[in-house]
Amino acid sequence: MLGFTHRGLLGGRVNGKALEIGVCATASSGFFLLGYDQGVMSGIITEPIFLDTFPQMNSKNKEDAIQALVVAIYEVGCLFGALAMVAYGDKIGRRRAVLLGASIMIIGAILQTSSYGLAQLIVGRIVTGIGNGMNTRGIVVSYWLNYGFWFITSHGSLQWRFPIGFQMLFGLLLIFGVLLYPESPRWLLKHGKEEDAAEIMGWLHECSPEDPQVRSDIDEINELNAATQGQKLTWGEFFGNKDRNMNLWRASAACGSQAMQQISGINLVTYYATVFEDSLGFDGTLSRFMTAWLGTEYFLSACLALFIVDRLGRRFLMMSCAAGMAGCLLSIGACLSFANKSNKGPAYAATVFIFVYDSFFAIGWLGVTWLYPAEVTPIRTRAEAAGFATATNWIFNYLVVQLAPIMINTISWKTYFVFFCFNIAFVPIVYFFLPETNGYKLETLDAIFAQAHDKGENPVFTEKRVRKDGGKLQAIEASLQDESNNTEKPDDMKNGVEGVEDRSEGSNNGHSHPFDEEKHIDEL
């Protein structure tokens, strides 16, 4: 296929920093799709022309379950798309996976844009979700598009069809970029194509494929690949805490962070922001204008997080922002309990707290929970743990989007008190179960969990002690070496990084499991 050699259409004509920027820009066009649907549906589900085409989705008809189903079914498609990439993404390659996802997304967008019946709209949203799940923020773009097209009423359904169809532009940009740029060197090395990988890494470093820097990087990647491609990973090893990797704890922390992100109530805001503003008695123009600024503020707060996430750490941001979100949700519920058409003061106050809530989420829970799963899991189980974490995100995403409008219709402002309780619970959960990962090399974090296992200690408290001592891997290994000399435990914590690599190859340290001789994860 044209452009599908490992070199890409540019074939080395763009090197160094320009190549890095081009690849990042292409990836960003895919990331725009992740939030775009949330913003689009937030605006169009209250547009009169849209509701004329799909009257079943009019919440005034008390059919909130239908509205919720159509909105939430997208998340089901995303779940299937993400799981498909866990199973087959590594086999077909990074570029082919993105190309396939973007193509499926465009087909889904066409189905949605051309819909005149509810069934076609639902199918289109599922297909779009599958494609987007494969590529996994364009929420600010979609909010402002909704606001602009709110004024276009003379062209009928163009008011809602154009914003839905506009996401095809991002898909086309993604396809074009994938064809232009080369394959991932890591993927090429994993599949034995070392010469091709060296050529691409030479372009990145603007040097010869035989340059010492290129060869050093290749050797390092090959060592990591060897650590993950040894003994097959079993279900017993993955879902167990018996060995020193403590895989179950680490996978649970990864999945838990994603679950908490969704049940924080963010999609109560992003998908139903315009519904919320309309319910406060604001007219359609004002509600969409405020929603557009909400998306802009959300984007700016997310940018702020880039500058503080490494300074303040993952745990501090998650706990402090969860407490902040809880306070906002409590305030929103309290304000709405007093708001009515003759007393709009509490409604305006609730709107302010929605903006503050969005800021807390964007800073502490938007990006951090995508960083954390990759950092807390060991190399040996990282791909599987990332797959489960992503699936967890989409499952809870679907549940919130499906249930939120039903809850609002049933218990009204008390809905915000439910999510207040969730956010309050996040603080002790993060404090006791999610160890800090910021600033650690992989080897150090593996050694921390090994020490926690040997001492029968909570890894959170082990990490705190290590950080207090300066986070030095050598000190941890020396301590473990002394302990292993006085016990019958295997000596798999050798000096340097060797001990960590031995653990990554899946030694169960003498512990057997009924699954070990039967089923392996990559065989299911």
C-alpha positions, 0 to 999 in steps of 0.5 A: 500500500502506498505510504505503508513501508516503514519509511512513510511517504516522507521517507527521511526527508524530514528529520530531527525536531521537525519529525518529532513535531510532525508526529506529535501534531498527527497524534494530537489530531487523534486526541482531539477526537477523544473529547469532541463527541462529548462536546458535540452531543452536549450541545445538539441534544437540546437543539429544536431542529435535532429534536424534530428529527429524533423526538424520542430524545426530547427529555420533556417527553420524560424519555430520558432513558432513550436520550441517555442510551443514544449518548452513552452507546458511543462509550460502548463502541469505544470500549470494543475499539480499545479492547480490539487494539489490546488484542490485535494492535501490536500485531498489525502495527501502530500506523495500521492501527491508527489508520484503521481506527480513523477510517472506522470513525469516519464511516461512523461520522457519515452514518450519524451525519446522514441519519433520519432515524434513531436506529441509524444514529445509534449504529453510527455512534457505535461505529464512531466509538469503535474507531475512536476507541482505537485511537485513544481533546477537542472538547473546546472546539466542539463547544464553540462549533455548537455555539456558532451553529446555534444561530444557523436555523435557515438551513434546517438540520445543518445546525446539528449535522455539520458539527457531527460531520466536522469530526471527519476532518480530524480523522482525515488529518490523522490518516494523512499524517500516518501515511506521511510519517514512519513506523514506531522504532519500538514496534519494529524492534519488537518484531525483529526489524532492527535495520529499519528501526535503526534507519528511523532512529537515525532520522530522529537523531539526525545521524547515521544508523550506526551512530553510537547513540542510535545503537545504545538506544536500540540495545536499551529497547531490546533489553526491555523487549527481552524482559517482556517476551520471556516466560508467558504471562499467566492469569495467576501471575497477573491477578496475584500478589504472591510474587514481589511484583505485586501485580494485582495491587498495581493493576488495581491501582491503574484500573481504580484511577480510571474508574475514579476519573469517570465516577467523579461526575465529569461526564455529568458536566461535559455531555449534559452541560447545555442541558444543565444550563437550560434547566437553570432557565437560561435561554438557548443562546446564553446556555451555549455561550456559557458552555463554550466558555466552560470548554475553553476554561477546561482546556486552559486548566488542563494546560496548567496541569502540564506545569505542576504535575511533576512538581506536586506529584500525582497523589497530591493533585488527585487528593486535593482536586478530589476534595475540591470537586467534592466541595463544588458538587456539594455547593452545586446541589445546595444552590440548585435546591434553592433555584427557581425561575423567580430566584435565579441567584442560586442558579448563577452561583451553581454555574460558577461552581461548575466552572470551578469543578471543571478546573479541579478536574482538569488539573488533578484528574484529566491527564494524571489518571492516564499517566498513572497506569503506565507508571505504576505497572511493571514492564511485564504486565504493562500492556495488559494492565493498560488494556484493563485500565482503558476498558475500565475507563470506558465501562464507567464512562458508559455507566455515568452517561447512561444513568446521569439524565435518569438520576437528574429526572428522578432525584433532581439536584440530589444527583450532585450529592451522590457524586459528592460522596464519590469524590469524598471517598476518593481522598482516603482511597488514593491515600491508602492504595495509590503509591506516588510514582512521580520521579522514580525510575522503573527499577526503583518502583519495582524495588519498592513493591518488592520490599513492601511484599517482603515486609508485608507492608502497604506499598504506599508507606514503603514508598513514603519511607523510600522518598524520605530516604532520597529514593535511592535504588541502591539503598533499597536493594542493599536492605533487601539483600541483607534480609534475603541472607537471613531468610529462605527467600530467593535472591532475586534482588541482585546488585544493579538493575539485574534483580529488577529484570529477573522479576520482570521475567515473571518468576513466581518465587516458588509460588504455584497457581492452578492457571500457570500450567493451563491458560496464558493471557495471550492465548485467550 
